[in-house]
């Protein structure tokens, strides 16, 4: 009888161990599936960086080769440099695996946004130097806002899942600080020309960005929130596109292809802070407001401000990424239940200050490496032009 009891006990223990092993294997399998899905979204983001941003910036008709080459260089410096700094643990504990690659891609996106402000006025070497200066500033901002760096904000107290503030507004405002030292009178007087071909390529880039934007915002959200995030981002993009058409016609009397290529993306910028918390109604409202705000920026604020400060924002990044990004960060206070509004506003202010200071200082450093002879032209650096 005793032997029988021991047999029963041993059998139960073995069965429990087998079940535990199955659970561990199932957990490992689930984690592997989630990682593979993150890998897919990482490739989508890379398509945004190289094809989306690259072709969006070829609207300057004589600067297409340079814009695409600069895009390659900026992405190629941002990703390994971010990973290198992150591995050192300089800004908090290092990340690992595919998540670190995605975070590095986010830094690359911010860098491309920043570079859009001075597009056409830097030499190729200066774009690389810009990358080396921008990435540490970006990582400092990311650490302070999202990881509680210096104890200024509590960890998790600042909402910005899809980077409305950390990526978009920061990159644009960094670019604003940069142009303060990187626009000469000759460059200000040189017109930025586009034509039908360059506008079509720019629209191609815009459509690639529009297509993959849901993957950008959903890249690191928990698996159970991915469907909700994707739906919210698509609806916000739709809202921005509709608002762009209506506002462009109202302000300009005819459709501006530059508005369609840029402001249609403003919904994706603005929904970033709340992409995993919003519902379809709030997503549509955010998209509509962002699209209208972006067009107003391009049509009204941009020409007025450039005339006042005598500085040029080549791609109008303040009006696609800056203003909609700030709007999205503020919208989080009203959309996310229980969010600490004071911490959200403080985080936005910190991001603006770091971006302006970093951009201005970077511009001073980059200016030591000379000036282009001719702005917005491939011929200065490309042999086959």
C-alpha positions in Angstrom: 0.0 0.0 0.0 2.8 2.4 0.9 4.6 1.6 -2.4 1.3 2.4 -4.2 1.1 5.8 -2.4 4.7 6.6 -3.3 3.9 5.7 -6.9 0.9 8.0 -6.9 2.9 10.9 -5.3 5.8 10.5 -7.7 3.3 10.4 -10.6 1.7 13.6 -9.5 5.0 15.4 -9.1 6.2 14.3 -12.5 2.8 15.4 -14.0 3.2 18.8 -12.3 6.8 19.2 -13.6 5.6 18.2 -17.1 2.8 20.8 -16.9 5.2 23.5 -15.6 7.5 22.7 -18.5 4.7 23.0 -21.0 3.7 26.3 -19.5 7.3 27.6 -19.7 7.6 26.4 -23.3 4.2 28.1 -24.1 5.4 31.3 -22.5 8.7 31.2 -24.4 6.8 30.5 -27.6 4.4 33.4 -26.9 7.3 35.8 -26.2 9.0 34.6 -29.4 5.8 35.4 -31.4 5.6 38.9 -29.8 9.3 39.5 -30.6 8.7 38.4 -34.3 5.8 40.8 -34.5 8.1 43.6 -33.1 10.7 42.7 -35.7 8.0 43.1 -38.5 7.1 46.6 -37.1 10.8 47.5 -36.9 11.1 46.8 -40.6 8.0 48.9 -41.2 9.6 51.8 -39.3 12.8 51.4 -41.4 10.7 51.7 -44.5 9.3 55.0 -43.0 12.7 56.3 -42.3 14.4 55.5 -45.6 11.5 55.6 -48.2 9.0 57.7 -46.4 11.1 60.5 -45.0 13.6 60.2 -47.9 11.1 60.8 -50.7 9.1 63.3 -48.7 12.2 65.5 -48.7 12.8 65.3 -52.5 10.3 68.1 -53.1 13.3 70.5 -53.6 13.7 69.8 -57.3 17.5 70.3 -57.6 18.3 68.6 -54.3 16.8 65.1 -54.7 20.1 63.2 -54.8 21.4 65.0 -51.7 18.1 64.6 -49.8 18.1 60.8 -50.3 21.8 60.5 -49.6 21.5 62.6 -46.4 18.6 60.3 -45.3 20.8 57.2 -45.7 23.6 58.9 -43.7 21.4 60.2 -40.9 19.7 56.8 -40.4 23.1 55.0 -40.6 24.6 57.2 -37.9 21.6 57.4 -35.6 20.9 53.7 -35.1 24.3 52.4 -34.2 25.2 55.5 -32.2 22.0 55.2 -30.1 22.7 51.5 -29.5 26.3 52.3 -28.5 25.3 54.9 -25.9 22.4 52.8 -24.6 24.8 49.8 -24.1 26.9 52.0 -21.9 24.0 52.7 -19.5 24.7 56.4 -19.6 21.0 57.3 -19.7 19.5 54.6 -17.4 19.6 50.9 -17.7 20.4 49.5 -21.2 17.6 47.9 -23.3 18.1 44.7 -25.2 17.1 42.9 -28.3 14.5 44.2 -30.8 13.2 46.8 -28.4 16.5 48.6 -28.4 16.5 48.6 -32.2 13.1 50.2 -32.3 14.1 52.8 -29.8 17.1 53.6 -32.0 14.8 53.9 -35.0 12.7 56.4 -33.0 15.9 58.5 -32.5 16.5 58.2 -36.2 13.0 59.6 -36.9 13.6 62.5 -34.6 17.0 63.2 -36.3 15.3 63.2 -39.8 12.7 65.6 -38.6 15.4 67.9 -37.2 17.4 67.7 -40.4 14.3 68.7 -42.4 14.5 72.2 -40.9 18.0 72.8 -42.4 17.6 70.6 -45.5 19.7 71.9 -48.4 21.9 74.1 -46.3 24.3 71.5 -44.8 27.2 69.7 -46.4 27.0 65.9 -46.2 29.7 65.8 -43.5 27.7 68.3 -41.5 24.6 66.0 -41.6 26.8 63.3 -39.9 28.0 65.8 -37.3 24.4 66.8 -36.7 23.6 63.1 -36.0 26.4 62.8 -33.5 25.2 66.0 -31.7 21.4 65.2 -31.9 21.4 61.6 -30.6 22.8 62.3 -27.1 20.4 65.3 -26.7 17.5 63.1 -27.8 18.5 60.3 -25.4 18.8 62.8 -22.5 15.2 64.1 -23.3 13.9 60.5 -23.6 15.5 59.5 -20.3 14.1 62.5 -18.4 10.6 62.3 -19.7 10.1 58.5 -19.9 12.4 57.0 -17.4 12.4 59.6 -14.6 15.9 60.9 -15.2 17.2 63.4 -12.5 13.9 62.7 -10.7 12.2 65.6 -12.5 9.2 63.4 -13.5 8.0 60.2 -11.9 8.5 57.1 -14.1 5.3 56.5 -16.0 3.9 59.9 -15.1 4.4 61.3 -18.6 2.2 59.9 -21.4 3.8 59.7 -24.9 3.5 56.2 -26.3 3.9 57.1 -29.9 6.3 60.0 -29.4 4.2 63.2 -30.1 6.5 65.1 -27.8 9.7 62.9 -27.4 10.1 62.3 -31.1 8.1 64.8 -33.2 7.9 68.0 -31.2 11.5 67.5 -29.9 12.9 67.0 -33.4 11.1 70.0 -34.8 12.0 72.3 -32.0 15.6 71.1 -32.1 15.5 72.1 -35.8 14.1 75.5 -34.9 17.1 76.1 -32.6 19.4 74.8 -35.3 18.1 77.2 -38.0 18.9 80.2 -35.8 22.6 79.8 -36.6 22.3 77.9 -39.9 20.6 80.4 -42.2 22.6 83.0 -44.0 21.2 86.0 -45.8 22.1 84.5 -49.2 20.3 81.2 -48.2 17.3 83.2 -47.0 17.0 85.0 -50.4 17.4 81.7 -52.4 14.0 80.3 -53.4 13.2 76.7 -52.6 11.9 75.4 -55.9 9.8 72.3 -56.7 8.2 71.0 -59.8 5.6 68.4 -60.8 8.1 65.5 -60.7 9.6 66.4 -57.3 6.1 66.9 -55.9 5.0 63.4 -57.0 8.0 61.8 -55.4 7.2 63.8 -52.2 3.6 62.4 -52.3 5.1 58.9 -52.6 7.1 59.4 -49.4 4.0 60.8 -47.7 1.9 57.8 -48.6 4.6 55.4 -47.3 4.6 57.2 -44.0 0.8 57.2 -43.9 0.7 53.5 -44.6 3.2 52.4 -41.9 2.4 55.0 -39.2 0.2 52.5 -37.3 3.3 50.2 -36.9 5.3 53.2 -35.7 2.9 54.0 -32.9 2.2 50.4 -32.0 5.8 49.3 -32.1 6.2 48.9 -28.3 2.7 48.8 -26.9 1.6 45.6 -25.1 0.3 42.9 -27.6 -3.3 43.2 -26.3 -3.4 47.0 -27.1 -2.0 46.7 -30.7 -5.4 46.4 -32.4 -6.8 49.4 -30.6 -3.7 51.4 -31.3 -3.7 50.6 -35.0 -7.4 51.6 -35.3 -6.9 54.9 -33.5 -3.9 55.9 -35.6 -5.6 55.1 -38.9 -8.7 57.1 -37.9 -6.6 60.0 -36.8 -4.7 60.0 -40.2 -8.1 59.9 -42.0 -9.3 62.9 -40.0 -6.1 64.8 -40.7 -6.3 64.1 -44.4 -9.9 65.3 -44.6 -9.2 68.4 -42.6 -6.1 69.1 -44.8 -8.3 69.2 -48.0 -11.0 71.4 -46.4 -8.6 73.8 -44.7 -6.2 74.0 -47.8 -9.2 74.9 -50.0 -10.5 77.4 -47.5 -7.2 79.3 -47.0 -5.6 79.0 -50.5 -8.8 78.8 -52.6 -7.1 75.8 -54.5 -5.6 72.6 -53.3 -1.9 72.8 -52.3 0.0 69.6 -53.0 2.5 70.6 -50.3 -0.4 70.7 -47.8 -1.6 67.2 -48.9 1.9 65.7 -48.7 2.6 67.1 -45.2 -0.5 68.0 -43.2 -2.2 64.7 -44.0 0.3 63.1 -41.7 -0.3 65.5 -38.8 -3.0 63.1 -37.3 -0.3 60.4 -36.9 1.9 63.0 -35.1 -0.8 64.2 -32.8 -2.3 60.9 -31.8 1.0 59.5 -30.7 0.7 60.5 -27.0 -2.7 58.9 -26.7 -2.7 56.2 -29.4 -3.2 53.3 -27.0 -5.8 55.1 -24.8 -8.0 57.0 -27.2 -11.2 55.8 -28.8 -12.3 56.2 -32.4 -14.2 59.4 -31.7 -11.4 61.2 -29.8 -8.9 59.9 -32.5 -11.0 61.5 -35.2 -11.2 64.8 -33.3 -7.5 64.8 -32.7 -6.8 64.1 -36.4 -9.2 66.8 -37.6 -7.7 69.4 -35.3 -4.1 68.4 -36.2 -4.7 68.5 -39.9 -6.3 72.0 -39.7 -3.6 73.3 -37.4 -0.9 72.0 -39.7 -2.3 73.6 -42.8 -2.8 76.9 -40.9 0.8 76.7 -40.0 2.0 76.1 -43.5 -0.3 78.7 -45.1 -0.3 81.5 -42.5 2.4 81.1 -39.8 5.3 79.9 -41.9 5.5 82.9 -44.3 4.8 85.4 -41.6 7.4 84.0 -39.2 10.1 83.5 -41.8 9.7 87.2 -42.8 10.0 88.2 -39.1 13.0 86.2 -38.1 14.7 85.9 -41.5 15.2 82.2 -41.0 14.1 79.3 -43.2 12.5 76.0 -42.1 13.0 74.1 -45.4 10.5 71.3 -44.8 8.2 73.2 -42.5 8.9 70.7 -39.7 7.4 73.0 -37.1 4.0 72.8 -38.8 4.0 69.1 -39.5 5.7 67.8 -36.4 6.1 70.7 -34.0 2.7 72.2 -33.5 0.7 68.9 -34.0 3.1 67.2 -31.6 2.6 69.8 -28.9 -1.1 69.6 -29.5 -1.1 65.8 -29.1 0.9 66.0 -25.9 -1.6 68.5 -24.4 -4.6 66.4 -25.7 -3.4 63.5 -23.5 -4.5 65.5 -20.4 -8.1 65.4 -21.6 -8.1 61.9 -23.2 -6.2 59.7 -20.6 -8.2 59.3 -17.4 -6.2 59.9 -14.2 -3.2 61.4 -16.0 -1.3 63.9 -13.9 -1.8 67.1 -16.0 0.9 69.0 -14.2 3.5 66.4 -14.9 2.4 66.3 -18.6 2.8 70.0 -19.0 6.1 70.0 -17.1 7.4 67.3 -19.4 6.4 69.3 -22.5 8.3 72.3 -21.1 11.4 70.3 -20.4 11.4 68.8 -23.9 11.1 72.3 -25.4 13.9 73.7 -23.4 16.3 70.8 -24.1 15.4 70.9 -27.8 15.9 74.6 -28.2 19.2 74.7 -26.2 20.5 71.5 -27.9 19.6 72.8 -31.4 21.1 76.2 -30.9 24.4 74.8 -29.5 24.6 72.2 -32.3 24.1 74.9 -34.9 27.0 76.9 -33.5 29.2 73.8 -33.6 28.2 72.8 -37.1 28.8 76.3 -38.4 32.5 75.9 -37.7 32.6 73.3 -40.5 31.9 75.8 -43.2 28.9 76.8 -45.4 27.6 75.6 -48.7 28.5 77.8 -51.7 25.1 77.1 -53.3 22.0 76.1 -51.2 19.4 73.6 -52.4 21.5 72.2 -55.2 23.1 68.7 -55.8 25.8 70.1 -58.1 28.1 71.3 -55.2 28.8 67.7 -54.0 27.7 65.3 -56.7 30.0 64.5 -59.6 27.2 63.3 -62.0 25.1 66.4 -61.9 
